[in-house]
Amino acid sequence: MKRLNVDITEEEYVLLKEKAENEGVTIAFLLGCFIADLTRSENSGGSDEREYANNWLHRASLKYR
């Protein structure tokens, strides 16, 4: 198991925490699920989830952030 540190604003943290709590999970679990879908791991949520995560990656314009 690996640990990651992620730099986010206080507002992003609060909003992310709200989203996680609305789903009844922790922030770490929520992000872990997204990572599983993005990396197509055996723990992914399914083919639709993998496709949506991959689409997000290609649309996010990460190099411009």
All heavy atoms as a GROMACS GRO file, in nm:
protein
  527
    1MET      N    1   0.085  -0.117   0.000
    1MET     CA    2   0.000   0.000   0.000
    1MET      C    3   0.089   0.124   0.000
    1MET      O    4   0.186   0.131   0.074
    1MET     CB    5  -0.089  -0.003   0.124
    1MET     CG    6  -0.196   0.100   0.130
    1MET     SD    7  -0.342   0.079   0.026
    1MET     CE    8  -0.405  -0.079   0.073
    2LYS      N    9   0.056   0.221  -0.083
    2LYS     CA   10   0.131   0.347  -0.093
    2LYS      C   11   0.046   0.461  -0.040
    2LYS      O   12  -0.076   0.459  -0.052
    2LYS     CB   13   0.168   0.378  -0.238
    2LYS     CG   14   0.264   0.280  -0.299
    2LYS     CD   15   0.401   0.303  -0.244
    2LYS     CE   16   0.501   0.214  -0.314
    2LYS     NZ   17   0.634   0.230  -0.262
    3ARG      N   18   0.110   0.560   0.018
    3ARG     CA   19   0.042   0.682   0.065
    3ARG      C   20   0.080   0.797  -0.027
    3ARG      O   21   0.193   0.805  -0.075
    3ARG     CB   22   0.086   0.717   0.206
    3ARG     CG   23   0.027   0.630   0.310
    3ARG     CD   24   0.032   0.703   0.444
    3ARG     NE   25  -0.035   0.629   0.546
    3ARG     CZ   26  -0.166   0.633   0.569
    3ARG    NH1   27  -0.243   0.710   0.496
    3ARG    NH2   28  -0.219   0.561   0.663
    4LEU      N   29  -0.016   0.885  -0.051
    4LEU     CA   30   0.007   1.002  -0.134
    4LEU      C   31  -0.029   1.127  -0.055
    4LEU      O   32  -0.122   1.126   0.025
    4LEU     CB   33  -0.083   0.999  -0.257
    4LEU     CG   34  -0.067   0.883  -0.353
    4LEU    CD1   35  -0.175   0.889  -0.460
    4LEU    CD2   36   0.070   0.888  -0.418
    5ASN      N   37   0.043   1.233  -0.079
    5ASN     CA   38   0.007   1.364  -0.027
    5ASN      C   39  -0.045   1.445  -0.144
    5ASN      O   40   0.018   1.450  -0.249
    5ASN     CB   41   0.127   1.435   0.036
    5ASN     CG   42   0.172   1.368   0.163
    5ASN    OD1   43   0.090   1.330   0.245
    5ASN    ND2   44   0.301   1.353   0.179
    6VAL      N   45  -0.158   1.510  -0.125
    6VAL     CA   46  -0.220   1.588  -0.232
    6VAL      C   47  -0.240   1.730  -0.181
    6VAL      O   48  -0.297   1.750  -0.074
    6VAL     CB   49  -0.356   1.526  -0.272
    6VAL    CG1   50  -0.422   1.607  -0.382
    6VAL    CG2   51  -0.339   1.382  -0.314
    7ASP      N   52  -0.194   1.827  -0.258
    7ASP     CA   53  -0.212   1.967  -0.223
    7ASP      C   54  -0.342   2.018  -0.283
    7ASP      O   55  -0.358   2.022  -0.405
    7ASP     CB   56  -0.095   2.051  -0.275
    7ASP     CG   57   0.036   2.015  -0.209
    7ASP    OD1   58   0.035   1.981  -0.089
    7ASP    OD2   59   0.140   2.020  -0.277
    8ILE      N   60  -0.437   2.054  -0.194
    8ILE     CA   61  -0.563   2.112  -0.237
    8ILE      C   62  -0.594   2.230  -0.146
    8ILE      O   63  -0.540   2.240  -0.036
    8ILE     CB   64  -0.679   2.010  -0.235
    8ILE    CG1   65  -0.701   1.951  -0.096
    8ILE    CG2   66  -0.653   1.898  -0.336
    8ILE    CD1   67  -0.822   1.860  -0.086
    9THR      N   68  -0.682   2.316  -0.193
    9THR     CA   69  -0.720   2.430  -0.112
    9THR      C   70  -0.814   2.385   0.001
    9THR      O   71  -0.871   2.274  -0.005
    9THR     CB   72  -0.793   2.536  -0.196
    9THR    OG1   73  -0.919   2.481  -0.240
    9THR    CG2   74  -0.709   2.581  -0.315
   10GLU      N   75  -0.831   2.471   0.097
   10GLU     CA   76  -0.925   2.441   0.206
   10GLU      C   77  -1.066   2.423   0.152
   10GLU      O   78  -1.138   2.332   0.193
   10GLU     CB   79  -0.922   2.554   0.310
   10GLU     CG   80  -1.011   2.530   0.428
   10GLU     CD   81  -0.967   2.414   0.517
   10GLU    OE1   82  -0.847   2.382   0.521
   10GLU    OE2   83  -1.055   2.354   0.583
   11GLU      N   84  -1.105   2.508   0.057
   11GLU     CA   85  -1.238   2.496  -0.002
   11GLU      C   86  -1.255   2.362  -0.075
   11GLU      O   87  -1.359   2.296  -0.063
   11GLU     CB   88  -1.263   2.611  -0.100
   11GLU     CG   89  -1.400   2.603  -0.165
   11GLU     CD   90  -1.423   2.711  -0.269
   11GLU    OE1   91  -1.327   2.780  -0.309
   11GLU    OE2   92  -1.539   2.724  -0.311
   12GLU      N   93  -1.154   2.321  -0.151
   12GLU     CA   94  -1.161   2.192  -0.221
   12GLU      C   95  -1.173   2.078  -0.120
   12GLU      O   96  -1.248   1.983  -0.142
   12GLU     CB   97  -1.037   2.172  -0.308
   12GLU     CG   98  -1.034   2.264  -0.428
   12GLU     CD   99  -0.902   2.267  -0.500
   12GLU    OE1  100  -0.797   2.239  -0.436
   12GLU    OE2  101  -0.901   2.298  -0.620
   13TYR      N  102  -1.100   2.089  -0.009
   13TYR     CA  103  -1.107   1.985   0.094
   13TYR      C  104  -1.249   1.975   0.151
   13TYR      O  105  -1.304   1.866   0.163
   13TYR     CB  106  -1.007   2.014   0.207
   13TYR     CG  107  -1.021   1.915   0.321
   13TYR    CD1  108  -0.965   1.789   0.312
   13TYR    CD2  109  -1.094   1.948   0.435
   13TYR    CE1  110  -0.980   1.696   0.414
   13TYR    CE2  111  -1.110   1.857   0.537
   13TYR     CZ  112  -1.053   1.732   0.527
   13TYR     OH  113  -1.070   1.640   0.628
   14VAL      N  114  -1.307   2.089   0.184
   14VAL     CA  115  -1.442   2.090   0.243
   14VAL      C  116  -1.542   2.031   0.145
   14VAL      O  117  -1.626   1.947   0.183
   14VAL     CB  118  -1.482   2.234   0.284
   14VAL    CG1  119  -1.630   2.242   0.318
   14VAL    CG2  120  -1.397   2.281   0.401
   15LEU      N  121  -1.535   2.071   0.020
   15LEU     CA  122  -1.629   2.020  -0.081
   15LEU      C  123  -1.608   1.871  -0.108
   15LEU      O  124  -1.705   1.796  -0.124
   15LEU     CB  125  -1.616   2.100  -0.210
   15LEU     CG  126  -1.658   2.248  -0.198
   15LEU    CD1  127  -1.620   2.324  -0.324
   15LEU    CD2  128  -1.806   2.260  -0.168
   16LEU      N  129  -1.484   1.827  -0.110
   16LEU     CA  130  -1.454   1.685  -0.130
   16LEU      C  131  -1.503   1.603  -0.012
   16LEU      O  132  -1.561   1.496  -0.030
   16LEU     CB  133  -1.303   1.665  -0.151
   16LEU     CG  134  -1.257   1.525  -0.185
   16LEU    CD1  135  -1.325   1.473  -0.311
   16LEU    CD2  136  -1.106   1.523  -0.200
   17LYS      N  137  -1.483   1.656   0.107
   17LYS     CA  138  -1.531   1.587   0.229
   17LYS      C  139  -1.682   1.574   0.225
   17LYS      O  140  -1.737   1.468   0.258
   17LYS     CB  141  -1.485   1.664   0.353
   17LYS     CG  142  -1.513   1.594   0.483
   17LYS     CD  143  -1.444   1.668   0.596
   17LYS     CE  144  -1.451   1.588   0.724
   17LYS     NZ  145  -1.560   1.624   0.811
   18GLU      N  146  -1.752   1.678   0.183
   18GLU     CA  147  -1.898   1.673   0.170
   18GLU      C  148  -1.941   1.564   0.072
   18GLU      O  149  -2.033   1.488   0.099
   18GLU     CB  150  -1.953   1.807   0.120
   18GLU     CG  151  -1.971   1.912   0.224
   18GLU     CD  152  -2.027   2.041   0.166
   18GLU    OE1  153  -2.090   2.039   0.057
   18GLU    OE2  154  -2.004   2.145   0.229
   19LYS      N  155  -1.874   1.559  -0.042
   19LYS     CA  156  -1.909   1.457  -0.142
   19LYS      C  157  -1.888   1.316  -0.087
   19LYS      O  158  -1.971   1.229  -0.104
   19LYS     CB  159  -1.828   1.476  -0.270
   19LYS     CG  160  -1.873   1.595  -0.351
   19LYS     CD  161  -1.811   1.594  -0.488
   19LYS     CE  162  -1.862   1.709  -0.571
   19LYS     NZ  163  -2.000   1.693  -0.613
   20ALA      N  164  -1.775   1.296  -0.020
   20ALA     CA  165  -1.748   1.165   0.038
   20ALA      C  166  -1.852   1.130   0.144
   20ALA      O  167  -1.905   1.018   0.145
   20ALA     CB  168  -1.607   1.163   0.097
   21GLU      N  169  -1.880   1.224   0.232
   21GLU     CA  170  -1.978   1.199   0.338
   21GLU      C  171  -2.116   1.170   0.281
   21GLU      O  172  -2.188   1.085   0.333
   21GLU     CB  173  -1.983   1.316   0.435
   21GLU     CG  174  -1.860   1.324   0.523
   21GLU     CD  175  -1.855   1.448   0.611
   21GLU    OE1  176  -1.937   1.541   0.591
   21GLU    OE2  177  -1.767   1.452   0.700
   22ASN      N  178  -2.153   1.239   0.173
   22ASN     CA  179  -2.282   1.213   0.109
   22ASN      C  180  -2.292   1.071   0.055
   22ASN      O  181  -2.401   1.016   0.042
   22ASN     CB  182  -2.308   1.313  -0.003
   22ASN     CG  183  -2.342   1.451   0.049
   22ASN    OD1  184  -2.382   1.468   0.164
   22ASN    ND2  185  -2.326   1.551  -0.035
   23GLU      N  186  -2.177   1.012   0.023
   23GLU     CA  187  -2.174   0.874  -0.027
   23GLU      C  188  -2.147   0.774   0.085
   23GLU      O  189  -2.144   0.653   0.062
   23GLU     CB  190  -2.067   0.859  -0.136
   23GLU     CG  191  -2.093   0.943  -0.260
   23GLU     CD  192  -2.225   0.908  -0.327
   23GLU    OE1  193  -2.260   0.788  -0.335
   23GLU    OE2  194  -2.295   1.001  -0.371
   24GLY      N  195  -2.123   0.825   0.206
   24GLY     CA  196  -2.099   0.736   0.320
   24GLY      C  197  -1.961   0.675   0.322
   24GLY      O  198  -1.942   0.565   0.374
   25VAL      N  199  -1.864   0.745   0.262
   25VAL     CA  200  -1.726   0.693   0.258
   25VAL      C  201  -1.629   0.803   0.302
   25VAL      O  202  -1.667   0.918   0.318
   25VAL     CB  203  -1.688   0.644   0.115
   25VAL    CG1  204  -1.779   0.530   0.071
   25VAL    CG2  205  -1.693   0.757   0.013
   26THR      N  206  -1.504   0.766   0.317
   26THR     CA  207  -1.400   0.863   0.349
   26THR      C  208  -1.344   0.923   0.220
   26THR      O  209  -1.362   0.867   0.111
   26THR     CB  210  -1.283   0.798   0.425
   26THR    OG1  211  -1.221   0.702   0.338
   26THR    CG2  212  -1.331   0.730   0.554
   27ILE      N  213  -1.275   1.035   0.235
   27ILE     CA  214  -1.208   1.096   0.120
   27ILE      C  215  -1.108   0.998   0.061
   27ILE      O  216  -1.101   0.981  -0.061
   27ILE     CB  217  -1.138   1.227   0.160
   27ILE    CG1  218  -1.240   1.333   0.196
   27ILE    CG2  219  -1.046   1.276   0.049
   27ILE    CD1  220  -1.181   1.461   0.254
   28ALA      N  221  -1.032   0.931   0.145
   28ALA     CA  222  -0.931   0.836   0.097
   28ALA      C  223  -0.995   0.724   0.016
   28ALA      O  224  -0.944   0.685  -0.090
   28ALA     CB  225  -0.852   0.778   0.214
   29PHE      N  226  -1.108   0.673   0.062
   29PHE     CA  227  -1.176   0.567  -0.010
   29PHE      C  228  -1.228   0.617  -0.145
   29PHE      O  229  -1.211   0.550  -0.247
   29PHE     CB  230  -1.292   0.511   0.073
   29PHE     CG  231  -1.361   0.394   0.009
   29PHE    CD1  232  -1.307   0.267   0.019
   29PHE    CD2  233  -1.478   0.411  -0.064
   29PHE    CE1  234  -1.369   0.158  -0.041
   29PHE    CE2  235  -1.539   0.304  -0.124
   29PHE     CZ  236  -1.486   0.177  -0.113
   30LEU      N  237  -1.289   0.737  -0.145
   30LEU     CA  238  -1.340   0.795  -0.269
   30LEU      C  239  -1.229   0.811  -0.372
   30LEU      O  240  -1.243   0.769  -0.487
   30LEU     CB  241  -1.405   0.930  -0.237
   30LEU     CG  242  -1.477   1.001  -0.350
   30LEU    CD1  243  -1.591   1.085  -0.294
   30LEU    CD2  244  -1.382   1.087  -0.429
   31LEU      N  245  -1.118   0.871  -0.330
   31LEU     CA  246  -1.006   0.890  -0.423
   31LEU      C  247  -0.945   0.757  -0.466
   31LEU      O  248  -0.905   0.741  -0.582
   31LEU     CB  249  -0.900   0.980  -0.361
   31LEU     CG  250  -0.944   1.125  -0.336
   31LEU    CD1  251  -0.834   1.202  -0.265
   31LEU    CD2  252  -0.984   1.192  -0.465
   32GLY      N  253  -0.938   0.662  -0.374
   32GLY     CA  254  -0.886   0.530  -0.408
   32GLY      C  255  -0.971   0.462  -0.516
   32GLY      O  256  -0.917   0.398  -0.606
   33CYS      N  257  -1.103   0.479  -0.507
   33CYS     CA  258  -1.192   0.421  -0.609
   33CYS      C  259  -1.168   0.485  -0.744
   33CYS      O  260  -1.163   0.417  -0.847
   33CYS     CB  261  -1.337   0.438  -0.567
   33CYS     SG  262  -1.387   0.331  -0.431
   34PHE      N  263  -1.151   0.618  -0.746
   34PHE     CA  264  -1.124   0.687  -0.872
   34PHE      C  265  -0.992   0.640  -0.931
   34PHE      O  266  -0.982   0.613  -1.051
   34PHE     CB  267  -1.124   0.839  -0.853
   34PHE     CG  268  -1.095   0.912  -0.981
   34PHE    CD1  269  -1.191   0.920  -1.080
   34PHE    CD2  270  -0.972   0.970  -1.003
   34PHE    CE1  271  -1.164   0.985  -1.201
   34PHE    CE2  272  -0.944   1.035  -1.122
   34PHE     CZ  273  -1.040   1.042  -1.221
   35ILE      N  274  -0.891   0.628  -0.847
   35ILE     CA  275  -0.760   0.583  -0.894
   35ILE      C  276  -0.769   0.441  -0.950
   35ILE      O  277  -0.709   0.410  -1.053
   35ILE     CB  278  -0.656   0.594  -0.782
   35ILE    CG1  279  -0.629   0.742  -0.752
   35ILE    CG2  280  -0.528   0.519  -0.816
   35ILE    CD1  281  -0.554   0.768  -0.624
   36ALA      N  282  -0.846   0.355  -0.884
   36ALA     CA  283  -0.863   0.217  -0.933
   36ALA      C  284  -0.926   0.217  -1.072
   36ALA      O  285  -0.886   0.141  -1.159
   36ALA     CB  286  -0.948   0.137  -0.835
   37ASP      N  287  -1.023   0.306  -1.092
   37ASP     CA  288  -1.087   0.314  -1.224
   37ASP      C  289  -0.991   0.372  -1.328
   37ASP      O  290  -0.981   0.321  -1.439
   37ASP     CB  291  -1.213   0.400  -1.217
   37ASP     CG  292  -1.323   0.336  -1.134
   37ASP    OD1  293  -1.326   0.212  -1.126
   37ASP    OD2  294  -1.405   0.410  -1.079
   38LEU      N  295  -0.919   0.476  -1.290
   38LEU     CA  296  -0.827   0.542  -1.383
   38LEU      C  297  -0.713   0.448  -1.424
   38LEU      O  298  -0.671   0.449  -1.539
   38LEU     CB  299  -0.770   0.668  -1.318
   38LEU     CG  300  -0.681   0.756  -1.405
   38LEU    CD1  301  -0.758   0.807  -1.527
   38LEU    CD2  302  -0.628   0.872  -1.324
   39THR      N  303  -0.665   0.366  -1.332
   39THR     CA  304  -0.554   0.275  -1.362
   39THR      C  305  -0.601   0.139  -1.412
   39THR      O  306  -0.519   0.052  -1.441
   39THR     CB  307  -0.465   0.256  -1.238
   39THR    OG1  308  -0.543   0.199  -1.133
   39THR    CG2  309  -0.403   0.387  -1.194
   40ARG      N  310  -0.732   0.122  -1.418
   40ARG     CA  311  -0.790  -0.004  -1.466
   40ARG      C  312  -0.747  -0.123  -1.381
   40ARG      O  313  -0.724  -0.233  -1.432
   40ARG     CB  314  -0.757  -0.026  -1.613
   40ARG     CG  315  -0.797   0.090  -1.702
   40ARG     CD  316  -0.751   0.076  -1.845
   40ARG     NE  317  -0.845   0.004  -1.930
   40ARG     CZ  318  -0.959   0.053  -1.979
   40ARG    NH1  319  -0.994   0.174  -1.949
   40ARG    NH2  320  -1.035  -0.021  -2.056
   41SER      N  321  -0.736  -0.101  -1.253
   41SER     CA  322  -0.692  -0.209  -1.165
   41SER      C  323  -0.804  -0.310  -1.145
   41SER      O  324  -0.920  -0.286  -1.182
   41SER     CB  325  -0.646  -0.155  -1.029
   41SER     OG  326  -0.755  -0.139  -0.941
   42GLU      N  327  -0.770  -0.422  -1.084
   42GLU     CA  328  -0.871  -0.526  -1.059
   42GLU      C  329  -0.977  -0.478  -0.960
   42GLU      O  330  -1.082  -0.540  -0.947
   42GLU     CB  331  -0.805  -0.654  -1.008
   42GLU     CG  332  -0.734  -0.638  -0.875
   42GLU     CD  333  -0.661  -0.764  -0.833
   42GLU    OE1  334  -0.605  -0.833  -0.919
   42GLU    OE2  335  -0.659  -0.791  -0.713
   43ASN      N  336  -0.952  -0.367  -0.891
   43ASN     CA  337  -1.049  -0.312  -0.796
   43ASN      C  338  -1.138  -0.204  -0.857
   43ASN      O  339  -1.210  -0.135  -0.785
   43ASN     CB  340  -0.975  -0.252  -0.675
   43ASN     CG  341  -0.902  -0.357  -0.598
   43ASN    OD1  342  -0.952  -0.467  -0.578
   43ASN    ND2  343  -0.781  -0.326  -0.555
   44SER      N  344  -1.134  -0.190  -0.989
   44SER     CA  345  -1.213  -0.085  -1.053
   44SER      C  346  -1.362  -0.116  -1.039
   44SER      O  347  -1.402  -0.229  -1.014
   44SER     CB  348  -1.175  -0.068  -1.200
   44SER     OG  349  -1.232  -0.171  -1.278
   45GLY      N  350  -1.442  -0.011  -1.059
   45GLY     CA  351  -1.586  -0.026  -1.043
   45GLY      C  352  -1.657  -0.088  -1.162
   45GLY      O  353  -1.775  -0.119  -1.156
   46GLY      N  354  -1.588  -0.103  -1.273
   46GLY     CA  355  -1.649  -0.162  -1.392
   46GLY      C  356  -1.607  -0.087  -1.517
   46GLY      O  357  -1.538   0.014  -1.511
   47SER      N  358  -1.654  -0.135  -1.630
   47SER     CA  359  -1.609  -0.079  -1.757
   47SER      C  360  -1.654   0.066  -1.777
   47SER      O  361  -1.578   0.148  -1.830
   47SER     CB  362  -1.657  -0.166  -1.874
   47SER     OG  363  -1.799  -0.173  -1.875
   48ASP      N  364  -1.776   0.100  -1.737
   48ASP     CA  365  -1.821   0.238  -1.751
   48ASP      C  366  -1.736   0.332  -1.667
   48ASP      O  367  -1.696   0.439  -1.712
   48ASP     CB  368  -1.967   0.254  -1.710
   48ASP     CG  369  -2.064   0.195  -1.811
   48ASP    OD1  370  -2.021   0.162  -1.923
   48ASP    OD2  371  -2.184   0.183  -1.776
   49GLU      N  372  -1.707   0.291  -1.545
   49GLU     CA  373  -1.627   0.375  -1.456
   49GLU      C  374  -1.486   0.394  -1.512
   49GLU      O  375  -1.431   0.504  -1.507
   49GLU     CB  376  -1.621   0.313  -1.316
   49GLU     CG  377  -1.751   0.323  -1.240
   49GLU     CD  378  -1.857   0.221  -1.283
   49GLU    OE1  379  -1.830   0.135  -1.369
   49GLU    OE2  380  -1.969   0.231  -1.229
   50ARG      N  381  -1.429   0.288  -1.567
   50ARG     CA  382  -1.295   0.299  -1.629
   50ARG      C  383  -1.300   0.394  -1.747
   50ARG      O  384  -1.212   0.478  -1.764
   50ARG     CB  385  -1.245   0.161  -1.670
   50ARG     CG  386  -1.210   0.071  -1.553
   50ARG     CD  387  -1.141  -0.056  -1.598
   50ARG     NE  388  -1.223  -0.139  -1.682
   50ARG     CZ  389  -1.304  -0.237  -1.638
   50ARG    NH1  390  -1.312  -0.263  -1.509
   50ARG    NH2  391  -1.374  -0.308  -1.723
   51GLU      N  392  -1.404   0.385  -1.829
   51GLU     CA  393  -1.417   0.473  -1.946
   51GLU      C  394  -1.432   0.619  -1.903
   51GLU      O  395  -1.368   0.708  -1.959
   51GLU     CB  396  -1.537   0.431  -2.030
   51GLU     CG  397  -1.554   0.516  -2.154
   51GLU     CD  398  -1.672   0.474  -2.240
   51GLU    OE1  399  -1.728   0.365  -2.218
   51GLU    OE2  400  -1.708   0.552  -2.328
   52TYR      N  401  -1.517   0.646  -1.804
   52TYR     CA  402  -1.537   0.784  -1.759
   52TYR      C  403  -1.410   0.842  -1.697
   52TYR      O  404  -1.377   0.959  -1.721
   52TYR     CB  405  -1.652   0.792  -1.659
   52TYR     CG  406  -1.788   0.774  -1.721
   52TYR    CD1  407  -1.879   0.684  -1.669
   52TYR    CD2  408  -1.826   0.847  -1.834
   52TYR    CE1  409  -2.003   0.666  -1.726
   52TYR    CE2  410  -1.950   0.830  -1.892
   52TYR     CZ  411  -2.040   0.740  -1.838
   52TYR     OH  412  -2.162   0.723  -1.894
   53ALA      N  413  -1.338   0.764  -1.620
   53ALA     CA  414  -1.212   0.812  -1.561
   53ALA      C  415  -1.111   0.842  -1.671
   53ALA      O  416  -1.042   0.945  -1.666
   53ALA     CB  417  -1.156   0.708  -1.464
   54ASN      N  418  -1.102   0.756  -1.770
   54ASN     CA  419  -1.010   0.778  -1.882
   54ASN      C  420  -1.051   0.901  -1.962
   54ASN      O  421  -0.967   0.982  -2.002
   54ASN     CB  422  -1.005   0.654  -1.971
   54ASN     CG  423  -0.893   0.661  -2.070
   54ASN    OD1  424  -0.778   0.681  -2.034
   54ASN    ND2  425  -0.927   0.644  -2.198
   55ASN      N  426  -1.181   0.918  -1.985
   55ASN     CA  427  -1.230   1.037  -2.056
   55ASN      C  428  -1.195   1.163  -1.979
   55ASN      O  429  -1.155   1.264  -2.039
   55ASN     CB  430  -1.380   1.030  -2.079
   55ASN     CG  431  -1.418   0.929  -2.186
   55ASN    OD1  432  -1.334   0.885  -2.263
   55ASN    ND2  433  -1.544   0.892  -2.188
   56TRP      N  434  -1.211   1.160  -1.847
   56TRP     CA  435  -1.175   1.276  -1.766
   56TRP      C  436  -1.028   1.311  -1.786
   56TRP      O  437  -0.994   1.426  -1.805
   56TRP     CB  438  -1.202   1.249  -1.617
   56TRP     CG  439  -1.148   1.358  -1.532
   56TRP    CD1  440  -1.208   1.477  -1.501
   56TRP    CD2  441  -1.017   1.365  -1.474
   56TRP    NE1  442  -1.124   1.555  -1.427
   56TRP    CE2  443  -1.006   1.489  -1.408
   56TRP    CE3  444  -0.908   1.278  -1.470
   56TRP    CZ2  445  -0.891   1.528  -1.341
   56TRP    CZ3  446  -0.795   1.317  -1.403
   56TRP    CH2  447  -0.787   1.440  -1.339
   57LEU      N  448  -0.942   1.211  -1.783
   57LEU     CA  449  -0.798   1.234  -1.798
   57LEU      C  450  -0.768   1.303  -1.929
   57LEU      O  451  -0.688   1.397  -1.934
   57LEU     CB  452  -0.721   1.102  -1.787
   57LEU     CG  453  -0.570   1.112  -1.800
   57LEU    CD1  454  -0.513   1.198  -1.687
   57LEU    CD2  455  -0.509   0.974  -1.798
   58HIS      N  456  -0.832   1.260  -2.036
   58HIS     CA  457  -0.803   1.318  -2.168
   58HIS      C  458  -0.866   1.455  -2.187
   58HIS      O  459  -0.819   1.533  -2.270
   58HIS     CB  460  -0.847   1.222  -2.278
   58HIS     CG  461  -0.764   1.099  -2.282
   58HIS    ND1  462  -0.631   1.099  -2.319
   58HIS    CD2  463  -0.792   0.971  -2.250
   58HIS    CE1  464  -0.581   0.977  -2.309
   58HIS    NE2  465  -0.677   0.898  -2.267
   59ARG      N  466  -0.968   1.488  -2.109
   59ARG     CA  467  -1.034   1.618  -2.124
   59ARG      C  468  -0.985   1.721  -2.024
   59ARG      O  469  -1.011   1.839  -2.039
   59ARG     CB  470  -1.184   1.600  -2.104
   59ARG     CG  471  -1.249   1.517  -2.213
   59ARG     CD  472  -1.397   1.503  -2.183
   59ARG     NE  473  -1.460   1.631  -2.160
   59ARG     CZ  474  -1.540   1.692  -2.245
   59ARG    NH1  475  -1.571   1.634  -2.359
   59ARG    NH2  476  -1.593   1.809  -2.216
   60ALA      N  477  -0.913   1.681  -1.920
   60ALA     CA  478  -0.879   1.769  -1.809
   60ALA      C  479  -0.776   1.876  -1.841
   60ALA      O  480  -0.760   1.970  -1.765
   60ALA     CB  481  -0.831   1.686  -1.690
   61SER      N  482  -0.706   1.865  -1.952
   61SER     CA  483  -0.604   1.962  -1.991
   61SER      C  484  -0.506   1.986  -1.876
   61SER      O  485  -0.481   2.100  -1.838
   61SER     CB  486  -0.668   2.093  -2.035
   61SER     OG  487  -0.753   2.071  -2.145
   62LEU      N  488  -0.453   1.882  -1.821
   62LEU     CA  489  -0.366   1.891  -1.704
   62LEU      C  490  -0.244   1.978  -1.727
   62LEU      O  491  -0.197   2.045  -1.634
   62LEU     CB  492  -0.323   1.750  -1.660
   62LEU     CG  493  -0.436   1.658  -1.618
   62LEU    CD1  494  -0.380   1.520  -1.585
   62LEU    CD2  495  -0.514   1.715  -1.502
   63LYS      N  496  -0.191   1.979  -1.848
   63LYS     CA  497  -0.070   2.057  -1.873
   63LYS      C  498  -0.094   2.207  -1.867
   63LYS      O  499  -0.002   2.285  -1.860
   63LYS     CB  500  -0.006   2.016  -2.004
   63LYS     CG  501  -0.092   2.040  -2.126
   63LYS     CD  502  -0.022   1.986  -2.249
   63LYS     CE  503  -0.120   1.980  -2.365
   63LYS     NZ  504  -0.065   1.905  -2.476
   64TYR      N  505  -0.221   2.248  -1.867
   64TYR     CA  506  -0.253   2.391  -1.862
   64TYR      C  507  -0.293   2.439  -1.723
   64TYR      O  508  -0.330   2.553  -1.707
   64TYR     CB  509  -0.365   2.425  -1.962
   64TYR     CG  510  -0.326   2.391  -2.104
   64TYR    CD1  511  -0.386   2.286  -2.170
   64TYR    CD2  512  -0.226   2.463  -2.168
   64TYR    CE1  513  -0.350   2.255  -2.300
   64TYR    CE2  514  -0.187   2.431  -2.297
   64TYR     CZ  515  -0.251   2.326  -2.363
   64TYR     OH  516  -0.212   2.295  -2.491
   65ARG      N  517  -0.288   2.354  -1.624
   65ARG     CA  518  -0.327   2.392  -1.487
   65ARG      C  519  -0.212   2.444  -1.410
   65ARG      O  520  -0.101   2.416  -1.425
   65ARG     CB  521  -0.388   2.272  -1.415
   65ARG     CG  522  -0.521   2.236  -1.474
   65ARG     CD  523  -0.587   2.131  -1.394
   65ARG     NE  524  -0.719   2.111  -1.450
   65ARG     CZ  525  -0.814   2.048  -1.387
   65ARG    NH1  526  -0.793   1.998  -1.270
   65ARG    NH2  527  -0.930   2.034  -1.441
   0.00000   0.00000   0.00000
